[in-house]
């Protein structure tokens, strides 16, 4: 009877541990764009938008912080301009 109780607790612990949320393990898992079109939205009432002037560099290292200063690295101004001009 005690063995059955322990195996039930072990199974419950493994089940709950398997459901623990984790972050992205690969950069490809972060490549998501979500849009939600609202047909009632009035685009003519909006006259401005915001666009960044630089692009964050993403490499195989999710943190991409070789200096350890907590700041991300950016692409060169020329590369950022080429990407942002396409957008």
C-alpha positions as CSV (number, residue, x, y, z in Angstrom):
1,X,0.0,0.0,0.0
2,X,2.8,2.4,0.9
3,X,4.6,1.6,-2.4
4,X,1.5,2.4,-4.4
5,X,1.2,5.8,-2.6
6,X,4.8,6.7,-3.4
7,X,4.6,5.7,-7.0
8,X,1.4,7.8,-7.3
9,X,3.2,10.8,-5.8
10,X,6.2,10.2,-8.1
11,X,3.9,10.0,-11.2
12,X,2.2,13.2,-10.1
13,X,5.5,15.0,-9.6
14,X,6.8,14.0,-13.0
15,X,3.6,15.0,-14.7
16,X,3.6,18.4,-13.1
17,X,7.3,18.9,-13.7
18,X,6.8,18.1,-17.4
19,X,4.3,21.0,-17.6
20,X,6.7,23.6,-16.2
21,X,6.9,26.4,-18.8
22,X,10.4,27.0,-20.3
23,X,11.7,29.8,-22.5
24,X,12.7,29.4,-26.1
25,X,15.6,27.0,-26.6
26,X,16.4,28.1,-30.2
27,X,16.4,31.4,-32.0
28,X,14.0,29.9,-34.5
29,X,11.4,29.6,-31.8
30,X,11.4,33.4,-31.5
31,X,10.6,34.1,-35.2
32,X,6.9,34.8,-34.7
33,X,4.8,37.6,-36.1
34,X,1.2,37.8,-35.0
35,X,-1.3,40.2,-36.6
36,X,-5.0,40.5,-35.8
37,X,-6.9,42.5,-38.5
38,X,-9.9,44.4,-37.3
39,X,-12.1,45.4,-40.2
40,X,-13.7,48.2,-38.1
41,X,-10.3,49.9,-37.5
42,X,-10.1,53.4,-39.1
43,X,-6.7,53.6,-40.7
44,X,-7.4,57.1,-42.0
45,X,-7.6,58.5,-38.5
46,X,-4.0,57.5,-37.8
47,X,-1.3,59.7,-39.3
48,X,1.9,58.6,-37.5
49,X,3.7,55.4,-36.7
50,X,6.9,54.4,-34.9
51,X,9.8,52.5,-36.4
52,X,13.1,51.8,-34.6
53,X,16.3,53.2,-36.1
54,X,18.4,50.1,-35.3
55,X,18.1,46.4,-35.4
56,X,19.1,44.1,-32.5
57,X,21.6,41.5,-33.5
58,X,20.4,37.9,-32.7
59,X,22.9,35.1,-32.7
60,X,22.9,31.5,-31.4
61,X,23.4,32.9,-27.9
62,X,19.9,34.0,-26.7
63,X,21.4,36.6,-24.4
64,X,23.9,37.9,-27.0
65,X,25.8,39.8,-24.3
66,X,29.5,39.2,-24.8
67,X,30.5,42.2,-22.7
68,X,28.3,41.1,-19.8
69,X,26.9,44.7,-19.4
70,X,23.3,43.6,-19.9
71,X,23.0,45.6,-23.2
72,X,22.1,44.0,-26.5
73,X,24.3,44.3,-29.6
74,X,23.0,46.0,-32.7
75,X,23.6,45.5,-36.4
76,X,25.7,48.1,-38.2
77,X,23.9,51.3,-39.3
78,X,24.2,50.2,-42.9
79,X,22.7,46.7,-42.2
80,X,19.9,48.2,-40.0
81,X,19.1,50.7,-42.8
82,X,18.8,48.0,-45.4
83,X,16.4,46.0,-43.3
84,X,14.3,48.9,-42.1
85,X,14.1,50.3,-45.7
86,X,12.5,47.0,-46.7
87,X,9.9,47.3,-44.0
